């Protein structure tokens, strides 16, 4: 677990637990090549909710047909919009591993003002901004987005944005500390 007496969020440290759901969550994380993160240690206070959240995260990471590069681009832009340094810390390395360039990542926030993104990526970013900006996507933005993505991909991207926006809110509300010790999420 974590070092006794050391909190990783504004909640008290997660006590050693014999909760089978929590053990399953942490074992699954390690099996997939990740580390138990401060997010897990915080959400572990509600093991069944942490497992339900994990099911969605795993579907996004392992079962989606939308290319990983595009999912990571959506996650990074969502994290920027919600202001989640925690999610950016975990997903920038994943975005680089998925094939986004450092220049693209540096230019995501101002994607309209540069030529680093192709038409499909630009349609995605416009859609992500409207979803994360309140969810009311105008017809022109949706139509441009739908030209490049299948209905399944549209649902996957929309759920990805909604999920990571929510996670960003959780990390901020509970002040979950960014890992500075090299721990990282399972690569996916």
N, C-alpha and C positions, 0 to 999 in steps of 0.2 A: 504494500500500500504506500503510504507516505510516511515521512519521518514523524514520529510522535510529537505533537504540539506544534507542528508547522502547518499553517493553513495555506491553501492554494486559492482561496476565494474569500468572500466576506462571510461565508459559512464556517462553522467550526470544522476542524479536521475530521475526515471520515474515519470512524472507529474501525478497528479490525472487525471483520464481519464473517459470519458463517452463512450469510444469506446465499443460497444456491444461485439465485438470479444474478447477483453481483459477481460471484465467482465465474459464472458462465460468460458474462460480459467481458471480464478482464482476460479470461482464458482465450476467448475468441479474438480479442485484440492482439494478443501475443501470437496466436496461431497464424494470423494474417500478416505478421511481420511488423506490427506496430508496437508502440509503447503505451502503457496506461498513462493517459494525459491528465492534466489538471481539470479539463472538461469532464472526463470520466469520473475523477475523484469527487467532483462537485455533484454531478448528476447522480452519483451512487447513493446519495442520501434518499433517493426515491428509485429503488432498483427496478421496479416494474416499468416505470416511465422511461428510465434509461434504456431498458431493453426494447421498448416500443420505438423509441427514437433511433436506436441502433438498427432496427429492421429497415426503417426508411433510409438511413444513411448507407446501409449495405446495398439496398436496391439501387440507389443512385450511383454508388461506386462500382458495383460488380454486375448489375443486371441491366443497365441501360444500353440502348442501341445508339444513342447520340454519341458521337465521337468524344473521347475523353478530353481532348484539347478544348472543344467547345463547352463542355460541362465545366471545366476548370476556369475558362474565361468568364462564364456566367457567375461562378462562385466568387471569383476575385472581384468582379464589378459589384456584385451584391454586397460583399463584405466592405467595399469602399463606401457604398451608399449608406449602409447602416452604421459605418464607423467602427467596425470590429477589427481591432489590431490582432486579436487572438486568432480569428479565422484567416486573416492575411498571413500571419506568421506560419500557419500550418499549410496553407494552400499555395503560396507562391512557389515553394519548392516542387509541389505536385504539378503546378502549371508549367514550370520549366521542364520537368520530366515528361510531361505530355506533349511538349513541342513548341510551346509559346516561347518567344525570344525575350531576353531581358529588355530590349527596346520596346517590344509590345507591352510587356508588363508595366514598364515605366510610363507608357503612353495610354494605358487603358482609361484613365480618368478623363483625358482629353482626346478620346478616340475620334471625335468628329473633326478635330483640327489637324489630323495627320493622316498619312497614307499607309500606315503600318498594317491595316486590317483590310481583308478582302470583303466583297459584297455580302457574303454569307455571314461573316463575323460582325459586320456593321449592322445587319438586320437583327442579329442576335442581341447585340449591345443596346440597340434602340428599344427592343422588346424588354430586355432585362430592366432597363431604367424605368420603363413605365410600370412594369409589374412591381418592382421594388419601391416605386414612388407612390404606391397606393393601389395598384392593381387595375386601374381603369385604363386599359389599352385602347387607343383610338384605332379606328378602322384602317387608316393608311399604314400605321405601324404594324398592325397585325397582318394585313395583306402582304406587305413586303416580307415580313418574317415567314409567313406561310408559303411563300414561293420557294423557300430554301429548305423547309423542314416538313417532315411527314407528321400526320396527326399524333403518332406515338412520340416522336421527338418533341413536339410542342407540349404535350402533357409532361414528359420527362423534364424538360427545361423549366416549365412553370413550377412543377413540384420542387425542383432543385432550388430555384430562386426563393420560393416560399419557405422551404426548410432551412436554408442557410441564412435567410433574413431573420427567421425565428431564433436560430442558434446565435446569431450575432447579438440579438436583443438579450438573450440569456447570459452570454459572456459579459456583456456590459452591465446588466442589472445586478449580477452576482459578483462582478469584478473578479472574474476568473483570470488569474495571472498567466501571462504568456510564458511558455516554457523557454528557459534560457540555458538548459542543461543538455540540449541535443535530443530530447525526446521528440518523436514525431508520430504522426498518424500512420496507419497501415497504408501502403502505397496505392493499392487498388488497381 
